[in-house]
Amino acid sequence: MDSNLRKDVSAGGGKPLIEAGLRNLLVDCAGIRNGQRVVLIHEEGNPAVEREVVAAIEQGARALGATVTSLGCGERLAGPEAIPPHIVEAMAQADVTILSHYMGAMLRLRPPIGAGVHVLNYATNRNVLASRWATVPYGVWLEAGDAIARELRGATNWRVTCPLGTDLRGHVTPPPASAPTQPFTVLTFPIGTHNPIRSHGASGRLVIRWLASSANHDIGDGLLLRSPVTAEVRADRIVSLEGDAEEVAKAESLLHSLGRRNGVDPMLINSWHAGINPQARPCCDPEKDLNHWQLMSHNNPRLMHFHAVGHAMPGEISLPVLDPDIWLDDRQFWRQGEFLLLESPAIQDILRRHPGSEDAYELNHEVGA
């Protein structure tokens, strides 16, 4: 590590050390080099985005020789269309943009702004930045992510079950030949999930506990149900909801409201994906901030989620499922929230090429639920 970077970001006073995670973000992920123009965007007013971590990222980027512009944004954004023009302009001119702000999630499936590297940073507080989720070398998960994508590619059908009674299955809609192999236009740090799998003909039961933001447009605070509601799904559409009448009414009201607001089918399920990084940890509580919890926890294999409300991915709502079993073409990939593919020889070999990463695939069970 650059000696200046080490000096500027080492923690003291008994607080979690963030040096390794910071280097992983700035150097291994973002690739910041001397002379580059770097824009750092952070969310103001959110306790999950710690000011001292924002400052450490700024100091670290400058220590690497970058010209740094740091911009805060505290307003609640209706969607990516509402990102302030001065931020869009700064991103368009930057070599690297690091977004410690939920707008980064809004931009993942949108056309890129400018030609620079864009990184959505989940590690916005010391506990996450010092955790093994953030300190396992970024290269481990680049290689693992590519290997996982190769294993998932080409599947024709899927099935998802969970302990609460979810049992949903459907076909995989292959992307058009012109579609990019990597639909995300924003890198994530740390890495935590695979590309969304477009659904076709989803049918069965989906037990719903949470209706959280898919980070496409603002949905308000989301909805944490006090008792689960079971959706009957036919041909990708929720045709009925069963459960406590008050909870059903709340869920229906939110879905229909979002459908009307965005001019889309409120009952449509369009795709899904699951967490792949066992070290992912939300370090937050769904009771206090459901949308932030979903943004963080969906990276852990204990969670998968369906995208709903509208045909275009990722819809407007995420419907998380805890401790799923998932099959693709009758081969089980997730078992009660454990990602079985990490046990394969090819993916285990990655750890041997990165000494010190032997614990990268150990499951962190603490996901806040």
FINU-212972 format. One line per field, with one value per residue (C-alpha): x, y, z; chain; residue number from 1. Coordinates in nm, 3 decimals. Last residue first. Layout:
residues N
X <- (X,...)
Y <- (Y,...)
Z <- (Z,...)
cadena <- (A,...)
num <- (NUM,...)
This chain:
residues 369
X <- (-3.356,-3.060,-2.826,-2.605,-2.540,-2.195,-2.114,-1.751,-1.659,-1.386,-1.229,-0.928,-0.848,-0.498,-0.332,-0.511,-0.442,-0.546,-0.873,-0.952,-0.910,-1.224,-1.421,-1.297,-1.329,-1.698,-1.783,-1.876,-2.156,-2.344,-2.453,-2.606,-2.938,-3.138,-2.970,-2.865,-2.738,-2.952,-2.945,-3.293,-3.236,-3.163,-3.260,-3.289,-3.351,-3.403,-3.298,-3.497,-3.700,-3.695,-3.967,-3.802,-4.033,-4.019,-3.923,-3.560,-3.587,-3.854,-4.190,-4.350,-4.413,-4.189,-3.825,-3.787,-3.537,-3.275,-3.137,-2.930,-2.675,-2.569,-2.568,-2.939,-2.849,-2.711,-2.975,-3.248,-3.132,-3.114,-3.474,-3.601,-3.451,-3.532,-3.720,-3.495,-3.196,-2.845,-2.496,-2.595,-2.336,-2.186,-1.930,-2.128,-2.105,-2.347,-2.675,-2.970,-3.140,-3.487,-3.685,-4.010,-4.289,-4.601,-4.871,-4.842,-4.853,-4.689,-4.777,-4.517,-4.748,-5.034,-4.819,-4.657,-4.996,-5.122,-4.831,-4.849,-5.225,-5.212,-4.946,-5.135,-5.465,-5.304,-5.161,-5.502,-5.676,-5.426,-5.323,-5.387,-5.287,-5.425,-5.335,-4.968,-4.856,-4.560,-4.777,-4.966,-4.859,-5.054,-4.912,-4.892,-4.880,-4.651,-4.740,-4.633,-4.546,-4.248,-4.346,-4.133,-4.016,-4.120,-4.118,-3.848,-3.759,-3.535,-3.368,-3.568,-3.728,-3.864,-4.183,-4.108,-4.259,-4.398,-4.458,-4.454,-4.670,-4.674,-4.615,-4.343,-4.407,-4.096,-3.833,-3.527,-3.234,-3.066,-2.684,-2.508,-2.470,-2.228,-1.924,-1.790,-1.797,-2.028,-1.940,-2.191,-2.308,-2.474,-2.600,-2.281,-2.307,-2.448,-2.774,-2.756,-2.828,-3.145,-3.141,-3.269,-3.597,-3.549,-3.851,-4.060,-4.097,-4.231,-4.264,-4.260,-4.380,-4.216,-3.908,-3.822,-3.862,-3.732,-3.742,-3.569,-3.581,-3.368,-3.016,-2.765,-2.556,-2.563,-2.230,-2.056,-2.187,-2.049,-1.702,-1.708,-1.823,-1.555,-1.282,-1.403,-1.474,-1.117,-0.984,-1.153,-0.925,-1.122,-1.126,-1.476,-1.683,-1.418,-1.531,-1.338,-1.538,-1.863,-1.810,-1.646,-1.939,-2.008,-1.897,-2.179,-1.993,-2.153,-1.856,-1.853,-1.550,-1.533,-1.680,-1.962,-2.289,-2.356,-2.690,-2.912,-2.913,-2.689,-2.788,-3.051,-2.806,-2.554,-2.831,-2.821,-2.517,-2.155,-2.104,-1.743,-1.684,-1.362,-1.222,-1.461,-1.616,-1.956,-1.970,-1.927,-2.200,-2.443,-2.369,-2.423,-2.750,-2.902,-3.017,-3.392,-3.400,-3.236,-3.551,-3.764,-3.448,-3.461,-3.235,-2.914,-2.653,-2.287,-2.015,-1.641,-1.414,-1.073,-0.767,-0.597,-0.243,-0.300,-0.298,-0.585,-0.796,-0.715,-0.802,-1.142,-1.216,-1.113,-1.343,-1.642,-1.551,-1.540,-1.877,-2.047,-2.304,-2.540,-2.645,-2.811,-2.826,-2.598,-2.547,-2.202,-2.062,-1.689,-1.561,-1.209,-1.007,-0.695,-0.342,-0.201,-0.412,-0.748,-0.830,-1.187,-1.186,-0.828,-0.702,-0.976,-1.205,-0.948,-0.724,-1.010,-1.091,-0.730,-0.699,-1.034,-0.923,-1.218,-1.207,-0.980,-0.862,-0.694,-0.771,-0.517,-0.646,-0.388,-0.071,-0.150,-0.246,0.078,0.277,0.114,0.000)
Y <- (-1.109,-0.872,-1.063,-1.226,-1.575,-1.495,-1.796,-1.887,-1.841,-1.579,-1.764,-1.893,-1.547,-1.521,-1.658,-1.560,-1.824,-2.098,-1.915,-1.923,-2.301,-2.329,-2.182,-2.445,-2.727,-2.654,-2.571,-2.211,-2.354,-2.458,-2.107,-2.163,-1.990,-2.304,-2.477,-2.264,-2.407,-2.721,-2.872,-2.942,-2.707,-2.426,-2.499,-2.260,-2.334,-2.007,-1.894,-1.567,-1.446,-1.076,-0.911,-0.614,-0.346,-0.096,-0.317,-0.428,-0.493,-0.375,-0.554,-0.354,-0.405,-0.687,-0.790,-1.114,-1.147,-1.382,-1.374,-1.618,-1.606,-1.256,-0.967,-0.900,-0.785,-0.444,-0.294,-0.477,-0.327,0.017,-0.017,-0.148,0.126,0.096,-0.236,-0.373,-0.328,-0.243,-0.394,-0.545,-0.825,-0.991,-1.260,-1.533,-1.350,-1.499,-1.322,-1.403,-1.282,-1.240,-1.127,-0.980,-1.032,-0.842,-0.736,-0.358,-0.352,-0.024,0.345,0.458,0.621,0.383,0.073,0.217,0.284,-0.060,-0.235,-0.020,-0.065,-0.438,-0.485,-0.278,-0.453,-0.794,-0.688,-0.574,-0.889,-1.124,-1.368,-1.432,-1.233,-1.306,-1.305,-1.207,-1.218,-1.401,-1.666,-1.743,-1.634,-1.689,-1.449,-1.548,-1.274,-1.301,-1.134,-0.793,-0.690,-0.460,-0.215,0.027,0.359,0.570,0.402,0.620,0.491,0.210,0.109,-0.218,-0.072,-0.308,-0.509,-0.744,-1.062,-1.216,-1.588,-1.664,-1.950,-2.104,-1.978,-1.787,-1.808,-1.620,-1.475,-1.269,-1.374,-1.073,-1.072,-1.224,-1.086,-0.960,-0.771,-0.524,-0.277,-0.272,-0.179,0.033,-0.030,-0.358,-0.554,-0.762,-0.998,-0.704,-0.764,-0.783,-1.157,-1.098,-1.218,-1.569,-1.585,-1.839,-2.052,-2.066,-2.197,-2.076,-2.264,-2.025,-2.202,-2.029,-2.254,-2.135,-2.257,-2.129,-2.320,-2.246,-2.326,-2.295,-2.250,-2.128,-1.910,-1.998,-2.184,-1.923,-1.644,-1.824,-1.845,-1.474,-1.383,-1.603,-1.433,-1.082,-1.202,-1.307,-1.000,-0.770,-0.909,-1.011,-0.683,-0.552,-0.861,-0.952,-0.654,-0.329,-0.135,-0.282,-0.190,0.140,0.276,0.340,0.004,-0.041,0.163,0.180,0.227,0.411,0.396,0.675,0.705,0.947,0.864,0.497,0.381,0.256,-0.084,0.010,0.379,0.356,0.157,0.441,0.682,0.500,0.704,0.622,0.663,0.641,0.809,0.748,0.918,1.205,1.441,1.274,1.221,1.595,1.681,1.430,1.571,1.930,1.825,1.695,1.330,1.349,1.127,0.856,0.838,1.036,1.143,1.229,1.529,1.489,1.500,1.555,1.615,1.550,1.647,1.480,1.525,1.189,1.133,0.813,1.017,1.221,0.906,0.801,1.138,1.143,0.783,0.863,1.167,0.960,0.706,0.981,1.112,0.779,0.678,0.449,0.754,0.899,1.280,1.333,1.065,1.067,1.135,1.112,1.233,1.135,1.299,1.090,1.224,0.931,0.620,0.499,0.142,0.156,-0.204,-0.295,0.057,0.262,-0.008,-0.272,0.001,0.122,-0.227,-0.289,0.044,0.028,-0.073,-0.109,0.152,0.102,0.463,0.448,0.401,0.404,0.621,0.895,0.711,0.403,0.615,0.809,0.485,0.354,0.000)
Z <- (1.003,1.041,0.812,1.075,0.937,0.798,0.580,0.521,0.153,0.203,0.498,0.303,0.169,0.315,0.004,-0.320,-0.586,-0.346,-0.287,-0.659,-0.657,-0.442,-0.733,-0.977,-0.723,-0.649,-0.287,-0.372,-0.587,-0.274,-0.175,0.170,0.233,0.304,0.010,-0.289,-0.622,-0.656,-1.004,-1.145,-1.441,-1.195,-0.835,-0.543,-0.175,0.005,0.354,0.355,0.056,-0.033,-0.247,-0.416,-0.556,-0.842,-1.135,-1.168,-1.458,-1.701,-1.690,-1.410,-1.040,-0.912,-0.872,-0.676,-0.397,-0.263,0.090,0.296,0.014,0.131,-0.119,-0.062,0.290,0.192,-0.037,0.157,0.488,0.328,0.211,0.544,0.758,1.130,1.147,0.871,1.105,0.990,0.979,0.640,0.630,0.324,0.413,0.237,-0.098,-0.355,-0.282,-0.502,-0.817,-0.953,-1.255,-1.389,-1.136,-1.243,-0.998,-1.022,-1.405,-1.504,-1.536,-1.281,-1.027,-1.097,-1.047,-0.738,-0.579,-0.680,-0.509,-0.196,-0.153,-0.218,0.051,0.308,0.231,0.269,0.605,0.729,0.605,0.768,0.500,0.132,-0.175,-0.521,-0.891,-0.859,-1.220,-1.380,-1.550,-1.231,-0.883,-0.563,-0.307,0.058,0.321,0.622,0.953,1.080,0.724,0.672,0.399,0.200,0.341,0.044,-0.296,-0.455,-0.800,-0.929,-0.605,-0.588,-0.276,-0.014,0.029,0.319,0.459,0.140,0.088,-0.284,-0.408,-0.757,-1.109,-1.293,-1.668,-1.773,-1.542,-1.627,-1.410,-1.251,-1.275,-0.974,-0.623,-0.358,-0.480,-0.222,-0.375,-0.672,-1.028,-1.218,-1.576,-1.479,-1.780,-1.807,-2.106,-2.301,-2.490,-2.870,-2.878,-2.679,-2.318,-2.250,-2.058,-1.783,-1.710,-1.396,-1.045,-0.713,-0.387,-0.092,0.222,0.518,0.500,0.146,-0.212,-0.546,-0.878,-1.207,-1.577,-1.892,-1.756,-2.016,-1.789,-1.420,-1.422,-1.638,-1.414,-1.108,-1.263,-1.350,-1.000,-0.844,-1.044,-0.962,-0.609,-0.542,-0.722,-0.471,-0.202,0.110,0.305,0.234,0.318,0.573,0.778,0.828,0.567,0.699,1.063,0.972,0.775,0.407,0.271,0.017,-0.245,-0.590,-0.824,-1.157,-1.388,-1.645,-1.994,-1.922,-1.747,-1.817,-1.959,-1.674,-1.502,-1.211,-1.196,-0.921,-0.708,-0.731,-0.634,-0.298,-0.198,-0.124,-0.498,-0.616,-0.951,-1.147,-1.458,-1.403,-1.660,-1.691,-1.314,-1.250,-1.500,-1.349,-1.003,-1.119,-1.285,-0.958,-0.981,-1.043,-1.353,-1.144,-0.932,-0.688,-0.506,-0.137,-0.083,0.114,-0.159,-0.079,-0.336,-0.305,-0.595,-0.587,-0.806,-0.764,-0.641,-0.442,-0.120,-0.265,-0.303,0.053,0.199,0.026,0.126,0.485,0.488,0.375,0.644,0.906,0.787,0.837,0.578,0.772,0.976,0.663,0.669,0.372,0.109,-0.046,-0.391,-0.458,-0.794,-0.901,-1.176,-1.232,-1.191,-0.993,-1.018,-0.886,-0.989,-0.854,-0.731,-0.638,-0.569,-0.403,-0.266,-0.168,-0.030,0.187,0.306,0.410,0.594,0.775,1.122,1.358,1.637,1.937,1.942,1.606,1.241,0.960,0.674,0.612,0.707,0.500,0.198,0.229,0.247,-0.071,0.000)
cadena <- (A,A,A,A,A,A,A,A,A,A,A,A,A,A,A,A,A,A,A,A,A,A,A,A,A,A,A,A,A,A,A,A,A,A,A,A,A,A,A,A,A,A,A,A,A,A,A,A,A,A,A,A,A,A,A,A,A,A,A,A,A,A,A,A,A,A,A,A,A,A,A,A,A,A,A,A,A,A,A,A,A,A,A,A,A,A,A,A,A,A,A,A,A,A,A,A,A,A,A,A,A,A,A,A,A,A,A,A,A,A,A,A,A,A,A,A,A,A,A,A,A,A,A,A,A,A,A,A,A,A,A,A,A,A,A,A,A,A,A,A,A,A,A,A,A,A,A,A,A,A,A,A,A,A,A,A,A,A,A,A,A,A,A,A,A,A,A,A,A,A,A,A,A,A,A,A,A,A,A,A,A,A,A,A,A,A,A,A,A,A,A,A,A,A,A,A,A,A,A,A,A,A,A,A,A,A,A,A,A,A,A,A,A,A,A,A,A,A,A,A,A,A,A,A,A,A,A,A,A,A,A,A,A,A,A,A,A,A,A,A,A,A,A,A,A,A,A,A,A,A,A,A,A,A,A,A,A,A,A,A,A,A,A,A,A,A,A,A,A,A,A,A,A,A,A,A,A,A,A,A,A,A,A,A,A,A,A,A,A,A,A,A,A,A,A,A,A,A,A,A,A,A,A,A,A,A,A,A,A,A,A,A,A,A,A,A,A,A,A,A,A,A,A,A,A,A,A,A,A,A,A,A,A,A,A,A,A,A,A,A,A,A,A,A,A,A,A,A,A,A,A,A,A,A,A,A,A,A,A,A,A,A,A,A,A,A,A,A,A)
num <- (369,368,367,366,365,364,363,362,361,360,359,358,357,356,355,354,353,352,351,350,349,348,347,346,345,344,343,342,341,340,339,338,337,336,335,334,333,332,331,330,329,328,327,326,325,324,323,322,321,320,319,318,317,316,315,314,313,312,311,310,309,308,307,306,305,304,303,302,301,300,299,298,297,296,295,294,293,292,291,290,289,288,287,286,285,284,283,282,281,280,279,278,277,276,275,274,273,272,271,270,269,268,267,266,265,264,263,262,261,260,259,258,257,256,255,254,253,252,251,250,249,248,247,246,245,244,243,242,241,240,239,238,237,236,235,234,233,232,231,230,229,228,227,226,225,224,223,222,221,220,219,218,217,216,215,214,213,212,211,210,209,208,207,206,205,204,203,202,201,200,199,198,197,196,195,194,193,192,191,190,189,188,187,186,185,184,183,182,181,180,179,178,177,176,175,174,173,172,171,170,169,168,167,166,165,164,163,162,161,160,159,158,157,156,155,154,153,152,151,150,149,148,147,146,145,144,143,142,141,140,139,138,137,136,135,134,133,132,131,130,129,128,127,126,125,124,123,122,121,120,119,118,117,116,115,114,113,112,111,110,109,108,107,106,105,104,103,102,101,100,99,98,97,96,95,94,93,92,91,90,89,88,87,86,85,84,83,82,81,80,79,78,77,76,75,74,73,72,71,70,69,68,67,66,65,64,63,62,61,60,59,58,57,56,55,54,53,52,51,50,49,48,47,46,45,44,43,42,41,40,39,38,37,36,35,34,33,32,31,30,29,28,27,26,25,24,23,22,21,20,19,18,17,16,15,14,13,12,11,10,9,8,7,6,5,4,3,2,1)
